[in-house]
Amino acid sequence: MTNTAQHSLAAVSKVAIGPVEVSAFTDMAQLLAFILHEDGTVFAGSAIAINPEKILTAMENPAILQVISQADIRYADGIGVVKVMRKRLKRRVERIPGCELWQALMLRAAKYQVPVYLVGAKPEVLAQTKAKLLAQGTKVVGATDGYFQDEAELIQAIQQSGARFVSVAMGSPKQELLIQRIQAQHPDCFYMGVGGTYDVFTGNVKRAPDLWCKLNLEWAYRLVLQPSRIGRQLRLFRYLWWYLTGKI
């Protein structure tokens, strides 16, 4: 990250939630403009979505905390995080869903012709993602599925492609650790871990209906579809208790 970028990021308010500092972008529009600029340049760094589950995991696992802390931008993707930030800052802070952020960034990359490289997902899902992005005008300069064997070869391909935006869909923390290794050799680029976003973008996985999203109940929708997530969701009551009692 350049000195100018560091200065710009320093100007954005941050809120410490447990051991994690989260940048308080007012809304998605502000973050979009911060990452992809109108002159076609990008913020050289990485971004990671923060939700209550990540906060809890960071509190329990120092290795995960280190991964999260090394991201340049930690944005609020979780209503539980947003509520803490609003309470502390006493101003508007909107939730920024990672899936929606990536799709908006792809449209912005198309508008300003920012070269994009895709990493991750199954070969068929990646092919569908690339085709859909090209159809909307996004300048996709390379794509490698999540089953690659040679990491050095992947990094070389990204470097040679001229990419300025690399999105990695491999799940946390695997995608963030890979981003750190690529970033060390190709720093003049924006990196974003996107989990299962390619699957949602291509319609292979159905996202929660709009009403559930507006009510911030995507977690409940996923629980209905996957009852096996109940153990993960129950952990969040601890976060809720800490929020209600002002301990987080």
Secondary structure as UniProt FT lines:
FT   HELIX           3..10
FT   STRAND          14..17
FT   TURN            18..19
FT   STRAND          20..23
FT   HELIX           28..35
FT   TURN            38..39
FT   STRAND          45..50
FT   HELIX           52..60
FT   HELIX           62..69
FT   STRAND          73..76
FT   HELIX           79..89
FT   HELIX           98..112
FT   STRAND          116..120
FT   HELIX           123..135
FT   TURN            136..137
FT   STRAND          140..144
FT   TURN            146..147
FT   HELIX           151..161
FT   STRAND          165..169
FT   TURN            172..173
FT   HELIX           174..185
FT   STRAND          190..193
FT   TURN            195..196
FT   HELIX           197..201
FT   TURN            202..203
FT   HELIX           210..214
FT   TURN            215..216
FT   HELIX           218..225
FT   HELIX           227..229
FT   HELIX           230..244
FT   TURN            245..246
//
